[in-house]
Amino acid sequence: MVKAGKLYFGIAADINSFNDTQYMAIMSNKNDFGMITTENSNKWDVTEPAADQKFNYTNVDIVVAKTRGNGQMMSCYTLVWQKALPTWVENGKWTNETLIAVMEAHITNVVTHFKGSCYAWHVVNEAVDDTADAPYRDTVFFRTVTPSFTGSLLYYTDYGIEALAYKASAVVKIVKDLQARGIKIDGVGFQGHNVVGATPERSALADLLRKFTALGLEVAWTEVEIRHEKLPPSASDLQQQSDDYAALVGACLDVKECVGVTVWQFTDKYNWVSQSFPTEGDACL
């Protein structure tokens, strides 16, 4: 990817795999993986598990230190998501004002701790619902994470943008609304959690990316894996998977403002698919 003029080819990784010597030798090669995204250790339920304002950065600091030592870039994931919330947030009795105050305090602490460490922040993750008439919100998250203290680019990320036309339209509307309000947004991340045979063609994917670059944004594939729904895969299934990966990466190559591709682990050993879809898999490189 870098030789083709892109900024990086990256992976998601976390400390659950750091005792695996073979894995670490591959992960730490910056010539293969120039960007690391922390898979779970920077989520709210890990960094602020209790409502006592005591933050826990132990795990994610290890990932950041390893990444920096390897000479790799860091993509920081994620500040606000409807999942991976601590119980005290999930079950709290909030008013609009008190919840905003909690979110502001959390975001400010986290981005201040990692100031200067992150190429980009996944600020809001998956704000658009899976139904065509889904509401969305462009709330405090982007307003709180101002560029003055992050030193990072600010992204909105979501899954299914490339497969669901209404979701793509909803995300375009989010971007335009944020820009109209003068709220900083630098990029959109397309997660790319796909099923073999369901990935759109390269030209269609490139056209979709251009809808967002036309708004003055950079774009990236941020969580890519392409899983088989039936195991074991046949030879034709494996070829289709290869074609799907090629289409997705090729679309990035075709769009100047697409800065890179991150795969969500490079081995199925540590990928989330087998836990969430027990009869599916073989999703990684």
Helices and strands as residue ranges (DSSP letters): E 8-13, G 15-17, H 21-27, E 35-38, H 44-47, H 58-70, E 73-81, H 87-90, H 96-113, E 120-125, H 140-144, H 147-150, E 153-158, H 165-180, E 187-190, E 193-195, H 202-213, E 218-227, H 235-254, E 258-263, H 273-276
